[in-house]
Amino acid sequence: MFFRQDYAKPGPGIDPDAPEKTGFARFFQIIQLEAVTIVKLNLLFLLCCLPVVTIPPALFAMNQVVRKMVLDQPVLCFYDFRTAFRKFWRQGYAAFFLVALPLAIAGYGGFFYLRGAIENPLLFAPFMLCSTVFLVDLLSSGYLYALLGEGVPLQKALRLALTWGLGKPLRAVLAAACGYGLAAFGVLEFPISALYLLLLGFSLPCLLGNFFLRTVIRDYGQKEKAGPSN
């Protein structure tokens, strides 16, 4: 069956003696190894989003599975997704509202004040404030999902996400452009993009977004496991 797999059967993998690939060579290696899993994950995500109220934990679970892919950890798509959905649903709602509400409010505020600023230049001040909040939230969101997935407490995860989002802007910009941009493009082009949305429209942008943040999260995880240095 599509959602079942014989994990005892040898399959494609990475030669442990081969040098580690970096950059887009590593990304296309992930695509080659996990192509079927990426499609399964997209279908699982869409299925779990049907009740609408389950979108936050479904989004968090998808990020959890994708994060395992980019960190070169073994992935059992259905099991990992279901486990993350059940275990991290609180984190899913927290991350969703911490990201979605500021984006929505700041985005609407920026649009509203920009229109008014044409006649009243003083409104450029609140427009700049809304734009800053929107940008900071956008850059920090990927890190927030990853940190909460690592089990970092909410307050610490929020602080680190803001620090990394502003301190490592290039990775954050690339992650946001791919993660949000490709998904938004697919939605805006519906129904032409219907097949793309069904098979890859959310899991692939999520994979790209997490891919650009992978080294920061990997280094943080290794540092936490090593513990404080003497």
Residue, then its C-alpha position, 0 to 999 in steps of 0.5 A: m500500500f502507498f502508506r506502508q513500506d517494507y523497512a526490512k528491505p534494503g533500499p537506496g541510501i548514502d554511502p557512509d564512506a562517501p564525502e558529505k555533499t553540501g549546497f544544492a548537491r545535498f538538496f537534490q540528494i535528499i530529493q532523490l532519496e525521499a521523493v516518494t516520502i515527500v509526495k506522501l507527506n504532502l498528501l498526509f498534510l492535506l488530509c489532516c488539514l481537512p477539518v481546518v482546526t487541525i492545520p496548526p498541528a498538521l503544519f508542525a508535524m510536516n515540519q518535523v518530518v522534513r527536518k528529519m530529512v534535512l538532518d539526515q535522520p531516518v524517516l518513517c513518513f506516516y509514523d513520524f507524522r502521526t507521532a509529531f501530530r499527537k505529541f506536539w499539537r500544543q507546540g503546533y498551535a503556539a507556533f502557528f498563532l505566534v507566526a500567523l497573527p503578527l503576520a496577518i495584523a502587521g500585513y494588514g496594518g502595513f497595507f492600510y497605512l501605506r494607502g493613507a500615507i499617500e495623502n498623509p506622510l505622517l502615516f509612514a511611521p506606523f507603516m514602517l513599524c508594521s513592516t518591521v514586525f512583518l519582516v522580523d516575524l517572517l524571518s524568525s518563523g522557520y527557526l521557531y518551528a525548528l526549535l520547538g520541534e527540538g523540544v526547546p521551551l517556548q520562551k527560549a525558542l522565541r528568543l533564539a528564533l528572533t536572535w537568529g532571524l535577525g542575526k542570520p538574515l541570509r538563510a532566513v530570507l532564503a527559507a522564507a522566500c522558498g517556504y512561503g513564496l512557493a506555497a503562496f504561488g501555488v495557491l494563487e495559481f489555483p486551479i492551474s496548480a491543482l496537481y502541484l498543490l496535491l502532490l508537492g505544493f506544501s511539502l516541497p516548499c517546507l523542505l526547501g525552507n528547512f534546508f536553508l536553516r539546517t546547519v544552524i539547527r544541526d549545530y545547535g542540537q550538537k551543542e546542546k547534546a555536548g552540554p556546557s564546556n568545561 
